[in-house]
Amino acid sequence: MDIVWIGIAFSLGFLASLVNLPPLVGYLVAGFVLASFGVTMDATLQHFADLGVTLLLFTIGLKLQPATLLKKEVWATASVHMLVTVLAFGLGILLLASTGLSYFAGLTVWQSLLIAFALSFSSTVFAVKVFEEQGEMSSLHGRIAIGILIMQDLAAVIFLAVSEAKIPSIMALLLIAFIPFRFLLFRIMNYIGHGELLVLFGLVLAVGGAELFELVRIKGDMGALFFGILAASHPRASEMARHLLSLKDLFLVGFFLSVGLTSTPSLTMVGVALLLCVFTIFKLGLFYRLLTWFNVSARTSTLASLSLTNYSEFGLIVGSIGYAHGWISADWLGTIAIALSIMFIIGAPFNTAADDIYVRFRKFLKSFESKQRLADEEMIDPGNATTVIFGMGRVGTGSYDAMTKRIGDRVLGIDYDQQTVDNHCSEGRNVIRGSATDPDFWERVDAQTNQVTQILLAMPNFRENRHAAQQIRKLGIDAHIAATAKYEDEIEPLKEAGADAVFNLYTEAGTGFVSLACEKWEKEDALQTASS
């Protein structure tokens, strides 16, 4: 049956992607289809599911940046939202149970709160997909939303650990010894290169960490998270996370299928799932109000809230734990899965039109703004800069230095990462924090001092460069735009988005390399000829 469920999962996942939905919607439907034919969980599928969750938690650990999570608009919003949502949803479910509706009849306070807890999470998969497709991973609302999602994920991890009700072995104290020996882990990561050894080492840390924690009677998933956090501050941590992304998504197919296999959907389950979808209006409004309360602008709050409204795959993990322990029925786990799928279908077009929604209701939404602004949203003084470079990686840095030699100190570099900004400033470059994909960025630029006539888009992501060019043209900014591309098929879309010139990094780098080599050889030949 293994090849059967793999084939069905692929087919329905592919169909979901054709209509711009995350493939996991197709995987959940595949599980329901298989369950209707009497298919049950087997060993292979269970191993897929377990490894998928382990890798998910490990990659969360790799992305954990304490500095981001300590911002009040992140930790406070996530904490208050989860608390209020659990209490409100739990009370709502209890009220429905008191009406005598058969589907809710018999639910206890504990069961109601557990279901509400599962519904309080927002989907990391959905939010990341939206941000990547629209080139907004580096935007302020993207960073805030991802930070909130990580806080929620940590709450889920704590629940996973507590749900086992295990008393850790005294040997668990020895795990603390891994913290000071982190330098050995870093030494290995320095020497294993950028290929398959990096991926294999990530698997060793994730699976090995999980097994190690199980040996001392601690939930294995906590071990995966722990070793992910240990490696998070290494420069190659993000690269390791990118390499493991496909593996994680592959093995999570098993988890989503296993959820679908728990029950066969009924009309009642679909009806209750639709009712749960109505509850997401409360989640959306609460996210927006909390973010504006913590000094986030109306636009940033709107876009972040829309991306966080969906139910979550982590809610399914919490629900599956509850089902495994007999705390909730299979029907309720299936209902949560159906609600998740429906919300993905509903949420996709709303997030695509997020900017239009903000513009249409801007006056009303801005009425909730606080007078204070976050540092990332304060007015920007470009000084005497006439050239702005977005993305201060290797290409952006080289461009900055070359342009400075041509026009002097009238160059301004912009990058979304504060550490990158600090490093450049310490080296004497004029670099500030910002994002070209944020339409409000140019509204924050002081119009009286703005003399920008040239904009270079040197961000590593094609979608970010294209979206930035679109935003700049949409705002009517009169400046020449040049953008970088890695592949031939990216050139025309960038020009259509508004770029005047597109530099193909691979093709042009090859041309430049040959020109440099030939120029040097010609000089050497000329010197030899002259000396002879």
FIPA-597761 format. One record per residue (C-alpha): x, y, z; residue in three letters. Coordinates in pm, 1 decimal, m for minus. Example, Ala and Ser with C-alpha at 12.3 -4.5 7.8 and 13.67 -1.06 7.14 Angstrom:
         c1         c2         c3   rest
     1230.0     m450.0      780.0    ALA
     1367.0     m106.0      714.0    SER
//
This chain:
         c1         c2         c3   rest
        0.0        0.0        0.0    MET
      299.0      233.8       37.9    ASP
      318.3      316.9     m331.8    ILE
      m59.3      365.0     m337.3    VAL
      m71.0      632.4      m65.2    TRP
      240.5      801.4     m203.3    ILE
       80.0      819.2     m548.3    GLY
     m254.4      948.4     m414.9    ILE
      m76.4     1205.0     m193.7    ALA
      125.1     1331.4     m490.4    PHE
     m179.0     1350.7     m719.2    SER
     m397.2     1546.0     m476.4    LEU
     m105.3     1761.3     m356.7    GLY
      m30.7     1850.5     m718.3    PHE
     m395.8     1940.3     m781.6    LEU
     m394.6     2164.9     m474.6    ALA
      m81.9     2345.8     m596.9    SER
     m245.9     2407.7     m936.4    LEU
     m511.8     2620.7     m765.1    VAL
     m249.4     2807.1     m554.3    ASN
     m313.2     2612.7     m233.3    LEU
      m44.6     2452.8      m15.0    PRO
        1.2     2085.4     m115.2    PRO
      m73.2     1981.4      244.8    LEU
     m443.2     2046.0      171.6    VAL
     m417.1     1772.4      m90.2    GLY
     m239.0     1542.7      155.6    TYR
     m516.4     1583.8      413.3    LEU
     m778.9     1508.4      148.7    VAL
     m572.4     1205.8       40.9    ALA
     m587.2     1077.0      398.9    GLY
     m966.3     1117.0      405.6    PHE
     m995.1      935.6       71.6    VAL
     m778.1      646.4      190.2    LEU
     m972.6      624.2      518.0    ALA
    m1299.5      594.4      324.0    SER
    m1154.6      283.2      154.6    PHE
    m1058.2      128.1      486.7    GLY
     m684.3      201.5      469.3    VAL
     m516.4      222.6      811.1    THR
     m181.9      346.5      939.0    MET
      117.4      120.4      866.2    ASP
      476.4      122.1      995.5    ALA
      620.2      310.8      697.2    THR
      366.4      590.9      722.8    LEU
      417.2      615.3     1099.8    GLN
      794.7      651.7     1052.4    HIS
      736.1      923.4      792.0    PHE
      502.3     1108.6     1028.8    ALA
      738.7     1089.2     1328.8    ASP
     1044.1     1198.2     1130.8    LEU
      850.3     1485.4      973.1    GLY
      754.6     1629.6     1312.3    VAL
     1111.5     1581.1     1441.9    THR
     1259.3     1773.5     1146.1    LEU
      993.0     2042.8     1179.8    LEU
     1094.6     2111.5     1540.1    LEU
     1465.6     2097.6     1455.8    PHE
     1426.9     2359.9     1181.8    THR
     1226.3     2577.1     1422.1    ILE
     1523.0     2563.1     1659.1    GLY
     1758.2     2665.1     1375.6    LEU
     1549.7     2977.3     1313.1    LYS
     1520.7     3075.8     1678.2    LEU
     1662.6     3426.2     1724.2    GLN
     1607.7     3545.3     2084.7    PRO
     1651.7     3911.8     1985.9    ALA
     1344.5     3894.9     1760.2    THR
     1132.0     3704.8     2009.6    LEU
     1208.0     3953.0     2290.5    LEU
     1030.8     4238.2     2108.5    LYS
      701.1     4317.0     2276.4    LYS
      507.8     4323.8     1948.1    GLU
      612.6     3958.0     1908.4    VAL
      613.4     3788.4     2248.1    TRP
      334.6     3996.6     2402.7    ALA
      106.9     3968.0     2098.8    THR
      162.6     3592.1     2073.8    ALA
      110.4     3530.0     2446.1    SER
     m196.9     3748.2     2494.9    VAL
     m356.0     3628.4     2170.3    HIS
     m314.8     3260.9     2261.3    MET
     m450.1     3312.5     2614.0    LEU
     m754.8     3512.7     2503.4    VAL
     m825.7     3281.2     2208.9    THR
     m812.6     2966.5     2422.6    VAL
    m1046.9     3116.7     2681.1    LEU
    m1288.8     3262.2     2422.9    ALA
    m1299.0     2954.5     2199.3    PHE
    m1318.3     2722.7     2500.3    GLY
    m1612.8     2916.7     2639.5    LEU
    m1782.2     2916.3     2299.8    GLY
    m1746.1     2538.1     2267.4    ILE
    m1882.3     2488.5     2620.1    LEU
    m2182.1     2709.4     2539.0    LEU
    m2253.6     2500.8     2228.7    LEU
    m2224.7     2187.2     2442.7    ALA
    m2482.8     2330.1     2685.2    SER
    m2734.5     2374.6     2400.7    THR
    m2763.7     1998.5     2364.8    GLY
    m2615.7     1974.3     2013.6    LEU
    m2517.0     1609.9     1975.1    SER
    m2173.7     1679.4     1826.6    TYR
    m2074.8     1893.6     2127.7    PHE
    m2263.7     1693.1     2391.3    ALA
    m2048.9     1545.5     2664.0    GLY
    m1748.1     1771.0     2609.9    LEU
    m1582.2     1856.2     2941.3    THR
    m1410.3     2182.4     3032.6    VAL
    m1070.6     2014.7     2976.0    TRP
    m1169.6     1881.4     2634.4    GLN
    m1311.7     2218.0     2529.5    SER
     m991.1     2397.4     2630.8    LEU
     m777.5     2138.1     2449.8    LEU
     m974.0     2186.8     2126.3    ILE
     m952.6     2565.3     2172.6    ALA
     m576.4     2536.6     2229.4    PHE
     m539.0     2344.0     1901.9    ALA
     m740.4     2614.8     1722.9    LEU
     m535.1     2901.0     1869.0    SER
     m231.1     2827.6     1649.7    PHE
     m162.2     2995.3     1315.3    SER
      m15.2     2813.4     1017.4    SER
      359.5     2849.9      965.8    THR
      337.8     2665.4      632.3    VAL
       70.9     2900.6      497.7    PHE
      237.8     3222.0      617.9    ALA
      581.0     3127.6      480.8    VAL
      424.7     3030.6      146.3    LYS
      248.4     3368.0      122.1    VAL
      559.6     3567.0      215.1    PHE
      787.4     3373.9      m22.1    GLU
      551.4     3404.8     m318.9    GLU
      509.6     3778.8     m265.2    GLN
      876.5     3838.7     m179.3    GLY
      792.7     3965.4      169.7    GLU
     1000.8     3739.4      395.9    MET
     1225.0     4036.9      477.4    SER
      939.8     4284.5      528.5    SER
      852.4     4410.8      875.0    LEU
      513.3     4239.2      879.2    HIS
      680.6     3918.8      762.0    GLY
      937.0     3928.7     1042.6    ARG
      672.7     4005.7     1305.4    ILE
      444.1     3726.8     1182.3    ALA
      727.3     3470.0     1174.5    ILE
      829.6     3572.8     1527.5    GLY
      472.1     3522.4     1653.4    ILE
      456.4     3184.3     1479.2    LEU
      778.5     3071.5     1648.5    ILE
      637.1     3175.5     1988.4    MET
      327.5     2966.7     1915.8    GLN
      543.2     2674.5     1804.2    ASP
      732.4     2688.7     2133.9    LEU
      400.5     2664.5     2318.9    ALA
      319.0     2354.0     2115.0    ALA
      657.2     2201.3     2198.3    VAL
      597.6     2257.7     2569.4    ILE
      258.2     2088.9     2534.7    PHE
      420.3     1791.4     2358.7    LEU
      666.9     1753.9     2644.4    ALA
      405.5     1785.8     2919.8    VAL
      159.2     1552.4     2745.2    SER
      397.3     1257.7     2784.5    GLU
      366.7     1286.1     3162.9    ALA
      712.5     1128.6     3198.3    LYS
      939.2     1189.2     3493.6    ILE
     1283.4     1260.2     3343.6    PRO
     1573.7     1040.9     3446.5    SER
     1840.0     1186.4     3674.6    ILE
     2071.6     1144.2     3377.0    MET
     1878.3     1423.0     3201.7    ALA
     2089.4     1673.6     3395.6    LEU
     2386.5     1566.6     3185.8    LEU
     2219.2     1722.3     2880.1    LEU
     2318.6     2064.4     3015.0    ILE
     2679.6     1967.3     2941.1    ALA
     2610.0     1999.7     2568.6    PHE
     2575.9     2378.6     2601.2    ILE
     2942.8     2461.5     2683.2    PRO
     3058.3     2203.5     2425.9    PHE
     2869.5     2381.6     2149.7    ARG
     3201.5     2498.9     2007.2    PHE
     3268.6     2139.7     1894.0    LEU
     2942.4     2141.3     1699.0    LEU
     3042.6     2474.3     1542.7    PHE
     3388.1     2337.8     1454.2    ARG
     3229.0     2050.0     1264.2    ILE
     2991.9     2286.5     1080.4    MET
     3291.2     2497.8      975.4    ASN
     3457.1     2206.8      797.2    TYR
     3173.8     2001.7      642.0    ILE
     3120.1     2233.5      345.1    GLY
     2792.4     2325.7      174.5    HIS
     2679.0     1994.6       21.9    GLY
     2530.8     1668.0      136.3    GLU
     2746.4     1650.2      450.6    LEU
     2569.6     1959.6      584.2    LEU
     2231.1     1792.1      525.3    VAL
     2348.4     1465.2      679.4    LEU
     2486.2     1643.1      985.0    PHE
     2151.6     1817.8     1027.6    GLY
     1976.1     1480.4     1023.5    LEU
     2224.4     1346.0     1279.2    VAL
     2156.0     1639.0     1511.9    LEU
     1776.3     1619.5     1471.4    ALA
     1728.6     1242.3     1495.1    VAL
     2021.5     1186.0     1731.3    GLY
     1900.0     1461.5     1961.3    GLY
     1550.9     1311.3     1966.1    ALA
     1684.3      964.0     2050.7    GLU
     1914.1     1105.4     2318.9    LEU
     1626.1     1281.4     2494.5    PHE
     1410.4      968.4     2474.9    GLU
     1686.5      776.1     2655.5    LEU
     1651.5     1008.0     2956.2    VAL
     1269.0      994.9     2944.8    ARG
     1210.5     1336.0     2783.3    ILE
      994.0     1375.1     2475.1    LYS
     1224.4     1319.8     2176.2    GLY
     1091.0     1619.4     1983.1    ASP
     1231.5     1842.6     2259.1    MET
     1574.8     1700.9     2178.6    GLY
     1539.4     1798.3     1813.1    ALA
     1441.1     2152.3     1915.9    LEU
     1725.7     2170.7     2171.8    PHE
     1997.0     2079.8     1919.6    PHE
     1841.9     2312.9     1663.5    GLY
     1872.8     2599.4     1911.3    ILE
     2235.6     2502.0     1985.4    LEU
     2319.6     2534.5     1615.3    ALA
     2104.2     2843.9     1551.2    ALA
     2376.5     3105.5     1602.6    SER
     2618.6     2944.4     1355.2    HIS
     2649.9     3131.0     1020.6    PRO
     2547.2     2816.2      830.1    ARG
     2234.4     2749.5     1036.9    ALA
     2004.0     2917.7      784.0    SER
     2173.9     2726.5      501.7    GLU
     2119.6     2399.1      687.5    MET
     1753.1     2489.6      740.4    ALA
     1711.4     2557.8      366.4    ARG
     1869.1     2223.7      274.8    HIS
     1646.7     2036.7      521.2    LEU
     1330.0     2213.5      404.4    LEU
     1252.7     1965.1      126.6    SER
     1321.4     1666.2      350.9    LEU
     1099.9     1810.3      622.9    LYS
      816.0     1874.3      378.3    ASP
      855.7     1523.1      234.0    LEU
      827.7     1345.6      567.7    PHE
      545.9     1572.5      687.5    LEU
      338.6     1421.1      406.8    VAL
      318.0     1114.7      629.5    GLY
      189.2     1322.4      919.3    PHE
      m84.9     1493.2      719.7    PHE
     m190.9     1160.6      569.2    LEU
     m203.8     1006.5      916.3    SER
     m438.3     1283.2     1033.5    VAL
     m670.7     1221.4      738.9    GLY
     m667.0      847.5      812.4    LEU
     m810.9      897.0     1161.3    THR
    m1170.0      933.4     1039.2    SER
    m1396.6      955.1      734.8    THR
    m1553.1     1303.9      699.8    PRO
    m1928.0     1336.0      750.2    SER
    m2163.5     1623.1      669.7    LEU
    m2179.1     1703.7     1040.6    THR
    m1800.4     1731.3     1060.8    MET
    m1795.4     1963.3      758.8    VAL
    m2071.0     2177.6      912.9    GLY
    m1883.4     2211.5     1243.3    VAL
    m1562.1     2288.1     1052.3    ALA
    m1740.3     2572.6      870.7    LEU
    m1857.2     2704.3     1207.4    LEU
    m1498.1     2697.2     1332.0    LEU
    m1396.5     2897.1     1024.3    CYS
    m1634.3     3173.7     1130.6    VAL
    m1442.9     3191.7     1459.8    PHE
    m1132.0     3301.6     1268.6    THR
    m1284.3     3649.6     1234.4    ILE
    m1222.1     3682.3     1607.8    PHE
     m859.2     3567.8     1563.0    LYS
     m805.4     3822.5     1285.0    LEU
     m950.7     4115.1     1480.3    GLY
     m761.5     4026.1     1797.2    LEU
     m427.0     4001.7     1615.2    PHE
     m484.7     4340.7     1451.2    TYR
     m586.5     4515.9     1774.4    ARG
     m294.9     4375.4     1973.4    LEU
      m37.2     4469.6     1709.6    LEU
     m162.3     4828.5     1680.7    THR
     m170.9     4844.3     2061.4    TRP
      202.5     4762.8     2059.1    PHE
      278.0     5054.5     1821.8    ASN
      276.5     4861.6     1493.2    VAL
      138.6     5065.4     1200.3    SER
     m203.5     4992.9     1050.6    ALA
      m64.5     4850.6      725.5    ARG
      192.3     4626.1      893.7    THR
      m70.8     4505.9     1141.5    SER
     m319.2     4433.5      862.4    THR
      m78.7     4228.4      651.8    LEU
       61.0     4038.3      950.7    ALA
     m287.6     3963.5     1088.1    SER
     m417.9     3831.3      755.9    LEU
     m122.1     3593.3      730.1    SER
     m185.6     3464.1     1085.6    LEU
     m560.0     3402.1     1062.1    THR
     m545.5     3041.7      937.5    ASN
     m560.4     2735.0     1158.0    TYR
     m232.2     2550.5     1188.8    SER
      m58.2     2223.3     1115.9    GLU
       69.0     2251.2     1475.4    PHE
     m293.8     2249.9     1584.9    GLY
     m318.1     1912.8     1410.9    LEU
      m13.2     1792.6     1605.1    ILE
     m174.0     1900.9     1932.5    VAL
     m501.0     1738.2     1823.7    GLY
     m326.5     1414.6     1727.1    SER
     m161.3     1398.9     2072.1    ILE
     m502.8     1452.1     2230.7    GLY
     m650.4     1176.0     2014.9    TYR
     m361.9      937.0     2093.3    ALA
     m424.1      984.4     2466.9    HIS
     m799.5      949.2     2429.9    GLY
     m868.6     1309.0     2531.0    TRP
    m1061.8     1393.1     2213.2    ILE
    m1234.7     1174.5     1955.0    SER
    m1114.8     1097.2     1604.0    ALA
    m1407.7     1300.1     1470.8    ASP
    m1279.8     1614.1     1640.6    TRP
     m929.2     1565.0     1499.8    LEU
    m1083.6     1520.2     1154.6    GLY
    m1296.9     1832.5     1205.3    THR
     m988.6     2041.5     1287.6    ILE
     m820.3     1906.0      972.6    ALA
    m1122.6     1999.5      758.0    ILE
    m1135.0     2349.2      911.8    ALA
     m763.2     2390.5      835.5    LEU
     m816.6     2293.6      472.0    SER
    m1116.3     2526.1      429.6    ILE
     m928.2     2818.7      582.8    MET
     m636.3     2765.1      344.6    PHE
     m880.4     2787.0       53.8    ILE
    m1043.7     3100.5      194.8    ILE
     m720.9     3263.9      312.7    GLY
     m523.6     3238.1      m11.8    ALA
     m713.0     3504.8     m211.4    PRO
     m741.7     3736.7       91.1    PHE
     m363.7     3735.3      141.3    ASN
     m304.8     3788.9     m230.6    THR
     m523.4     4100.4     m212.3    ALA
     m389.4     4211.9      128.4    ALA
     m252.0     4545.1        3.4    ASP
     m576.4     4625.6     m180.1    ASP
     m775.7     4544.1      134.8    ILE
     m556.0     4780.8      334.5    TYR
     m593.3     5062.4       81.2    VAL
     m971.7     5019.2       67.7    ARG
    m1018.3     5029.7      446.2    PHE
     m715.7     5245.5      523.7    ARG
     m901.1     5529.9      693.0    LYS
    m1085.8     5294.7      929.0    PHE
     m779.1     5079.8     1002.4    LEU
     m554.7     5377.5     1075.6    LYS
     m800.9     5495.0     1341.3    SER
     m661.0     5217.5     1565.0    PHE
     m298.1     5324.9     1528.0    GLU
     m108.0     5446.0     1832.8    SER
       82.5     5774.1     1818.3    LYS
      415.4     5601.8     1877.6    GLN
      598.4     5419.6     1596.0    ARG
      837.3     5127.0     1596.5    LEU
     1198.4     5211.8     1512.0    ALA
     1155.5     5029.5     1179.2    ASP
      866.5     5260.2     1087.9    GLU
     1010.5     5601.4     1177.1    GLU
     1091.6     5867.7      915.7    MET
     1404.8     5804.7      708.5    ILE
     1650.5     6076.1      609.4    ASP
     1849.5     5962.6      302.9    PRO
     2082.4     6260.7      340.9    GLY
     2261.5     6353.4       19.0    ASN
     2232.4     6002.4     m127.0    ALA
     2147.0     5983.6     m496.4    THR
     2195.5     5606.1     m528.3    THR
     2023.0     5350.4     m307.5    VAL
     2120.8     4982.4     m297.9    ILE
     1873.5     4731.7     m151.9    PHE
     2030.2     4409.6      m25.3    GLY
     2378.8     4439.5      124.8    MET
     2500.0     4084.7       68.2    GLY
     2807.1     4007.5     m141.3    ARG
     2662.1     4154.5     m462.1    VAL
     2519.1     4458.6     m285.5    GLY
     2844.0     4522.9      m96.7    THR
     3049.0     4502.4     m416.6    GLY
     2804.0     4736.5     m587.3    SER
     2820.4     4982.0     m295.4    TYR
     3201.3     4995.2     m300.4    ASP
     3215.4     5029.8     m680.4    ALA
     2952.5     5305.8     m682.4    MET
     3128.6     5491.4     m399.0    THR
     3444.3     5507.8     m610.9    LYS
     3238.1     5663.3     m891.5    ARG
     3021.2     5919.3     m708.3    ILE
     3168.1     5948.4     m359.6    GLY
     2964.9     5936.0      m40.5    ASP
     2625.6     5980.0     m208.9    ARG
     2545.5     5607.5     m179.5    VAL
     2302.0     5455.8       72.3    LEU
     2280.6     5083.4      144.1    GLY
     1962.1     4927.7      283.8    ILE
     1919.3     4579.0      430.9    ASP
     1644.8     4420.7      642.3    TYR
     1886.8     4237.7      877.2    ASP
     2006.3     4448.0     1171.0    GLN
     2325.4     4244.2     1217.7    GLN
     2419.3     4303.7      854.4    THR
     2350.5     4676.0      896.1    VAL
     2566.5     4693.5     1210.3    ASP
     2855.4     4509.3     1039.7    ASN
     2854.9     4749.4      742.9    HIS
     2831.8     5055.6      965.0    CYS
     3132.1     4934.1     1166.4    SER
     3324.9     4913.0      836.2    GLU
     3237.7     5272.1      749.8    GLY
     2954.0     5221.2      500.8    ARG
     2634.7     5425.7      507.7    ASN
     2375.5     5149.8      562.8    VAL
     2034.2     5159.0      729.9    ILE
     1768.0     4899.5      801.6    ARG
     1467.6     4880.0      570.7    GLY
     1285.4     4675.0      308.2    SER
     1216.4     4762.4      m55.6    ALA
      912.7     4533.5      m56.9    THR
      732.8     4753.5      196.3    ASP
      515.6     5015.7       18.4    PRO
      518.9     5230.5      330.8    ASP
      900.8     5245.9      320.4    PHE
      901.4     5525.2       61.2    TRP
      628.7     5711.1      251.4    GLU
      872.7     5720.8      544.8    ARG
     1146.8     5879.7      332.4    VAL
     1175.5     6251.8      399.9    ASP
     1051.8     6406.7       72.4    ALA
     1242.2     6732.0      133.4    GLN
     1580.6     6557.2      140.3    THR
     1505.7     6280.2     m110.8    ASN
     1738.5     6316.0     m412.2    GLN
     1745.1     5950.1     m515.2    VAL
     1780.8     5903.7     m891.7    THR
     1920.9     5548.4     m905.5    GLN
     1798.0     5234.5     m729.5    ILE
     1985.9     4903.9     m738.7    LEU
     1794.6     4590.6     m633.0    LEU
     2058.6     4338.4     m522.7    ALA
     1848.0     4113.7     m300.9    MET
     1915.3     3738.3     m337.7    PRO
     1550.1     3648.7     m397.4    ASN
     1397.5     3702.8     m742.8    PHE
     1049.0     3753.8     m600.0    ARG
     1174.0     4025.6     m364.4    GLU
     1346.2     4212.8     m648.0    ASN
     1040.0     4187.9     m870.8    ARG
      797.7     4292.1     m596.3    HIS
     1021.9     4582.6     m497.7    ALA
     1034.1     4708.4     m857.7    ALA
      654.9     4687.3     m877.2    GLN
      610.5     4881.2     m552.9    GLN
      854.8     5154.3     m656.9    ILE
      679.3     5205.3     m991.2    ARG
      335.1     5189.5     m831.4    LYS
      433.6     5473.2     m597.8    LEU
      539.7     5685.7     m895.3    GLY
      902.9     5724.9     m786.1    ILE
     1103.6     5880.5    m1070.2    ASP
     1433.2     5689.8    m1054.8    ALA
     1630.7     5449.0    m1270.4    HIS
     1600.6     5088.6    m1145.8    ILE
     1857.9     4813.7    m1200.3    ALA
     1803.7     4460.8    m1066.9    ALA
     2000.9     4138.0    m1036.7    THR
     1884.8     3798.8    m1165.7    ALA
     2027.5     3447.2    m1142.9    LYS
     1847.7     3287.5    m1436.2    TYR
     1760.5     3388.2    m1790.8    GLU
     1384.8     3345.3    m1739.4    ASP
     1390.4     3603.7    m1456.1    GLU
     1507.5     3890.6    m1676.7    ILE
     1184.7     3967.4    m1864.8    GLU
      956.5     3954.8    m1553.6    PRO
     1188.2     4201.2    m1379.0    LEU
     1172.6     4438.6    m1675.4    LYS
      793.8     4406.1    m1685.8    GLU
      787.0     4492.0    m1313.9    ALA
      967.4     4820.1    m1386.1    GLY
     1344.0     4752.5    m1391.7    ALA
     1528.4     4953.1    m1658.5    ASP
     1825.3     4717.6    m1659.2    ALA
     1871.8     4359.2    m1536.7    VAL
     2211.6     4209.3    m1458.3    PHE
     2234.5     3829.5    m1498.3    ASN
     2477.7     3734.1    m1222.1    LEU
     2596.4     3412.8    m1385.8    TYR
     2616.2     3530.0    m1748.0    THR
     2759.1     3873.3    m1671.5    GLU
     2998.0     3731.1    m1412.8    ALA
     3135.1     3497.3    m1679.6    GLY
     3171.6     3785.4    m1924.9    THR
     3343.5     3999.5    m1661.9    GLY
     3574.4     3711.8    m1566.0    PHE
     3686.4     3659.7    m1926.9    VAL
     3732.2     4035.5    m1980.1    SER
     3945.8     4061.9    m1665.6    LEU
     4159.4     3760.9    m1762.1    ALA
     4209.2     3880.1    m2122.2    CYS
     4292.6     4232.3    m2006.3    GLU
     4558.3     4101.3    m1768.5    LYS
     4708.2     3867.7    m2030.6    TRP
     4717.4     4147.1    m2288.9    GLU
     4903.8     4370.7    m2044.0    LYS
     5151.9     4092.4    m1966.9    GLU
     5204.9     4025.1    m2340.2    ASP
     5255.9     4395.6    m2401.2    ALA
     5516.0     4414.5    m2121.7    LEU
     5700.7     4109.1    m2256.5    GLN
     5701.1     4254.6    m2606.3    THR
     5832.4     4587.7    m2477.1    ALA
     6107.0     4421.9    m2272.8    SER
     6220.1     4207.5    m2564.5    SER
//
